[in-house]
Amino acid sequence: MQESEARILVERELTRANAKTGVTLAVTRVVPFEHGWVVFYADAQGRPLGGNAPYIVDARTGQLIGTGTARATEFYVDNYVRTGDPLGRGGPDKVAEDLELPSPAGSQDWGIEHADPRRFGEFAQYFTQMFKGLNEAACEHTTDLVLQSANEALEQGLRVNKRLLARVVTTAESAAPNRLAYWRALTATTADPRPITKLLSADGLKHREV
């Protein structure tokens, strides 16, 4: 990815914002850092506006990430380099370290690969208690870890605390909605009955939340 492409990516986002607010915003400068660029913007007269947090564009992924205005830009950039999150929330490596599991680096299916049916309760408690301190990627990996562990426990005839599972689902609805949608879209087959799918259906956990 080139700097010019990063600029275009932010300009497209600003065009959408302009249509909603009626305020014309434009890119004013692009500052490189080790993973991409920080893109600043202002109104048509070049005046910065309150709340116009600069964007990070990650050259490795092409992802556009919002930052904040409460702290200096360097704070958000340093956090992103260190944790993958501008606000400094823990990434997948933190989850792995906390749960004493191998690093998820380079693995898209880390949560599936390291599921453990006998640790479902432990994993579920961790997710529901710690999700606010985790970034999006970490929440998605942990959702996989918990739900796959629950699925394997059900397959093995182990007890799964339905109230705790309901809390996991409620947490994932806000912390990892796309990943939860993936799990809810899975269908059971003869070869792979996926007992978790029945519990994740509309009524599978009805009235079990606490």
C-alpha positions as CSV (number, residue, x, y, z in Angstrom):
1,M,0.0,0.0,0.0
2,Q,1.3,3.5,-0.9
3,E,0.8,6.8,0.9
4,S,-1.4,8.0,-1.9
5,E,-3.7,5.1,-1.4
6,A,-3.9,5.8,2.3
7,R,-4.9,9.4,1.6
8,I,-7.6,8.2,-0.8
9,L,-9.0,5.8,1.8
10,V,-9.4,8.6,4.3
11,E,-10.8,11.0,1.7
12,R,-13.5,8.5,0.9
13,E,-14.4,8.3,4.6
14,L,-14.4,12.1,4.9
15,T,-16.8,12.3,1.9
16,R,-19.2,10.1,3.7
17,A,-18.9,12.2,6.8
18,N,-19.4,15.4,4.7
19,A,-22.7,14.0,3.3
20,K,-24.0,13.4,6.8
21,T,-22.8,16.6,8.5
22,G,-22.7,19.2,5.7
23,V,-19.3,20.2,6.9
24,T,-16.6,20.0,4.3
25,L,-13.5,18.1,5.6
26,A,-10.3,17.5,3.8
27,V,-7.0,15.8,4.4
28,T,-4.3,18.2,5.6
29,R,-1.3,16.1,6.2
30,V,-0.1,12.5,6.2
31,V,2.6,11.4,8.7
32,P,4.3,8.0,8.2
33,F,5.0,5.6,11.1
34,E,6.4,2.1,11.2
35,H,3.1,0.3,10.3
36,G,1.6,2.9,7.9
37,W,0.4,6.5,8.2
38,V,-1.4,8.9,10.5
39,V,-3.8,11.0,8.4
40,F,-4.9,14.4,9.7
41,Y,-7.8,16.5,8.4
42,A,-9.6,19.8,8.9
43,D,-12.4,21.9,7.4
44,A,-12.2,23.6,4.1
45,Q,-10.4,26.6,5.7
46,G,-7.8,24.4,7.2
47,R,-9.2,24.8,10.7
48,P,-9.1,21.7,12.9
49,L,-12.5,20.9,14.4
50,G,-13.3,19.6,17.9
51,G,-13.4,15.8,17.8
52,N,-11.7,15.4,14.5
53,A,-9.4,12.5,15.6
54,P,-6.8,11.6,13.0
55,Y,-7.0,8.2,11.3
56,I,-4.4,5.5,11.3
57,V,-4.1,3.6,8.0
58,D,-2.3,0.3,8.4
59,A,-0.1,-0.3,5.3
60,R,-0.1,-4.1,6.0
61,T,-3.8,-4.6,6.0
62,G,-5.3,-1.4,4.4
63,Q,-7.4,-1.0,7.5
64,L,-8.6,2.4,8.5
65,I,-8.6,2.9,12.3
66,G,-10.0,5.9,14.3
67,T,-7.9,7.3,17.1
68,G,-9.0,9.9,19.7
69,T,-8.5,13.5,20.8
70,A,-8.3,13.2,24.6
71,R,-4.5,12.5,24.4
72,A,-1.6,13.5,22.1
73,T,-1.6,11.6,18.7
74,E,1.6,9.9,19.8
75,F,-0.3,8.1,22.6
76,Y,-2.6,6.5,20.1
77,V,0.1,5.6,17.6
78,D,2.3,4.1,20.3
79,N,-0.6,2.0,21.6
80,Y,-1.4,0.8,18.1
81,V,2.2,-0.3,17.5
82,R,2.4,-2.0,20.9
83,T,-1.1,-3.6,21.1
84,G,-2.8,-3.2,17.7
85,D,-5.3,-0.9,19.3
86,P,-5.1,2.9,19.5
87,L,-6.7,2.9,23.0
88,G,-4.2,0.4,24.3
89,R,-6.7,-2.4,24.9
90,G,-5.1,-5.8,25.0
91,G,-4.7,-7.8,21.8
92,P,-4.8,-11.5,21.1
93,D,-1.3,-12.0,22.6
94,K,-2.6,-10.8,25.9
95,V,-5.4,-13.3,25.9
96,A,-2.9,-16.1,25.1
97,E,-0.6,-15.0,27.9
98,D,-3.5,-14.6,30.4
99,L,-4.8,-18.1,29.6
100,E,-1.4,-19.7,29.2
101,L,-2.0,-20.7,25.6
102,P,0.3,-20.5,22.5
103,S,0.6,-17.1,20.8
104,P,-2.1,-16.5,18.1
105,A,0.4,-14.8,15.8
106,G,-0.4,-15.6,12.2
107,S,-3.3,-17.9,13.0
108,Q,-6.8,-17.0,11.8
109,D,-8.3,-20.0,13.7
110,W,-6.5,-19.7,17.0
111,G,-9.6,-19.9,19.1
112,I,-10.8,-23.0,17.3
113,E,-7.4,-24.7,17.4
114,H,-6.9,-24.2,21.2
115,A,-10.4,-24.9,22.4
116,D,-10.5,-27.1,25.5
117,P,-13.9,-28.5,26.6
118,R,-12.7,-28.9,30.2
119,R,-11.8,-25.2,30.4
120,F,-15.0,-23.8,29.0
121,G,-16.0,-22.3,32.3
122,E,-12.6,-20.7,32.8
123,F,-12.6,-19.3,29.2
124,A,-16.1,-18.0,29.5
125,Q,-15.5,-16.2,32.8
126,Y,-12.4,-14.6,31.4
127,F,-14.2,-13.3,28.4
128,T,-17.2,-11.9,30.2
129,Q,-15.0,-10.2,32.8
130,M,-12.2,-9.0,30.7
131,F,-13.7,-8.1,27.3
132,K,-13.7,-4.3,28.0
133,G,-10.0,-4.4,28.2
134,L,-9.6,-6.3,24.9
135,N,-9.5,-5.0,21.3
136,E,-11.7,-6.3,18.5
137,A,-9.3,-9.0,17.3
138,A,-8.8,-10.3,20.8
139,C,-12.6,-10.4,21.4
140,E,-13.1,-12.3,18.2
141,H,-10.4,-14.9,19.0
142,T,-11.8,-15.3,22.5
143,T,-15.4,-15.8,21.2
144,D,-14.1,-18.6,19.0
145,L,-12.2,-20.1,21.9
146,V,-15.2,-20.1,24.2
147,L,-17.9,-21.3,21.7
148,Q,-15.7,-24.0,20.3
149,S,-14.9,-25.2,23.8
150,A,-18.6,-25.3,24.6
151,N,-19.3,-27.2,21.4
152,E,-16.7,-29.8,22.1
153,A,-17.9,-30.1,25.7
154,L,-21.5,-30.8,24.5
155,E,-20.1,-33.3,22.0
156,Q,-18.4,-35.2,24.8
157,G,-21.4,-35.1,27.1
158,L,-19.8,-32.7,29.5
159,R,-21.9,-30.2,31.5
160,V,-22.1,-26.7,30.0
161,N,-23.4,-24.0,32.3
162,K,-26.2,-22.5,30.1
163,R,-26.4,-19.3,32.2
164,L,-22.7,-18.7,31.7
165,L,-23.0,-19.4,28.0
166,A,-25.9,-16.9,27.8
167,R,-23.6,-14.3,29.3
168,V,-20.9,-15.1,26.8
169,V,-23.5,-14.6,24.0
170,T,-24.6,-11.3,25.4
171,T,-21.0,-10.1,25.7
172,A,-20.2,-11.2,22.1
173,E,-23.2,-9.3,20.8
174,S,-21.4,-6.1,21.7
175,A,-17.8,-7.1,21.7
176,A,-17.6,-9.4,18.6
177,P,-20.9,-9.2,16.8
178,N,-19.5,-10.4,13.4
179,R,-17.9,-13.4,14.9
180,L,-21.1,-14.3,16.8
181,A,-23.1,-13.9,13.6
182,Y,-20.7,-16.5,12.0
183,W,-21.4,-19.0,14.8
184,R,-25.1,-18.4,14.6
185,A,-25.1,-19.0,10.8
186,L,-23.5,-22.5,11.2
187,T,-25.7,-25.4,10.5
188,A,-25.6,-28.9,11.9
189,T,-25.0,-31.9,9.7
190,T,-24.9,-35.6,10.1
191,A,-21.2,-35.5,9.8
192,D,-20.8,-32.6,12.1
193,P,-23.8,-32.2,14.5
194,R,-22.5,-29.0,16.1
195,P,-24.6,-29.1,19.2
196,I,-23.7,-25.5,20.0
197,T,-25.9,-24.3,17.1
198,K,-29.1,-25.4,18.8
199,L,-28.2,-23.3,21.9
200,L,-27.2,-20.3,19.8
201,S,-30.6,-20.3,18.0
202,A,-33.2,-17.7,18.9
203,D,-34.7,-19.7,21.7
204,G,-31.8,-21.9,22.7
205,L,-30.7,-19.8,25.7
206,K,-34.1,-18.1,26.3
207,H,-34.6,-17.0,29.9
208,R,-31.2,-18.3,31.0
209,E,-29.4,-15.0,31.4
210,V,-28.6,-13.6,34.8
